[in-house]
Amino acid sequence: MTSGPKDKMEISSLKDFYRLMARTREVRAAVVSDLLAGHAPGPGPEQELSLALAALSAIPPGRGPRTLALDRTRTIEIDLGYEIGELEKDLFYLGNGEQAFLERLAAMHPGFKDQVNEALGRLAGIRFNCFVTDRDGTTNNYCGRYRSSIQSAYNAVFLSRFAGRAVNSPIIMTSAPLRDFGLLDVSANPQGTFIYAASKGRECLDLAGLRRSHPIDPARQAVLEALNQRLSKLIARPDLEKFGLIGSGLQFKFGQTTIARQDITGSVPEGESLGFLETIRSLVAELDPAGANLRIEDTGLDVEIILTIEAGDEGLKDFDKGDGVKYLDRELGLGMARGPNLVCGDTSSDLAMVRAAMELSKDTWSVFVTVKQDLAARARDICPRALTLPEPDMLVTALGLLPAGRLL
């Protein structure tokens, strides 16, 4: 990334792009801290975000939405809908204030006010003991690449305000790693606001900034490390390098590894994507022929390779987000049995969080961000107090207005 005069930035490569997005996280985090403290951020951050937006908008199109240099001879096409859209929303929020921003969201999302008001009517007046939420697709709009899915300033203000006003123990749980590159690298909330639970809750950063982790059997860890070395060599091949750059990329988590085989824009031909999936399956079978250590979960976009855990009479099972919830409750002394608790998600893998919370306390509420009726029905079967919203912006807005439940 080059910057000449202070009124211009230029992006020519994927590395430039990621550096710019990392800088927007720093700017947004500073803005959020100022706003939550009741201070006006001043013109500097808004100007820098405006320059970032202009730089992204100037990236030339190729066959797809935008094209960047991957190296000296190759290019990569990327969809910047999330990055540009969230910068535009942040700039409107900073320039026009919250009420005007809420009206903008209402104009963007059909049924916005009715949906938010319904959620407020259900949740107003409750102080939650624990709030456990997934990130991507739940409290954060989807992005084509995890590395550039930087949390928006408005999003961080609304969520942090809710955490401070209405929750004893607020937790963001994701399957991504904790750091390098992980959840901490894309978050703009002030330090000490949230417990960050990564790798499905196998590792976390508590409110005091201390890292904690679920114990892993050394023999199983050795199998996962062997897998990670082989996957690193795989995506170093020119014909497979794209799988480390699209979507989630290659993520070494605590007790789990994720490798993308597709992204939300379908940039990889389906036959090539399925072929890569079979390559991974063969690799896992070679390293763990008896299936005693590793399980594969294919989401259609990502391939999750998960270390198994002992499950008593049931034998071996995958470590899921429900196991993460129970581990955090024990490790951090959350007292989830006391309730009330609020659990939010957007996919079937998040149902395990709801199930675990219900086992700990029947005084549990749930919000699922989905338009899939079967998923909504499954959530209600587990948690009678479950409700659904179709967009992350609706959930984040409702949370930002709690506990008072001010109607739009």
Beta strands, then each sheet from edge to edge (+ up, - down):
strand 1: 66-69
strand 2: 75-78
strand 3: 128-133
strand 4: 167-173
strand 5: 195-198
strand 6: 203-205
strand 7: 211-213
strand 8: 250-253
strand 9: 256-260
strand 10: 294-298
strand 11: 302-310
strand 12: 316-318
strand 13: 341-345
strand 14: 364-369
strand 15: 386-389
sheet 1: 1+ 2-
sheet 2: 7+ 6- 5+ 4+ 3+ 13+ 14+ 15+
sheet 3: 8+ 9- 11+ 10-
sheet 4: 8+ 9- 11+ 12-
end
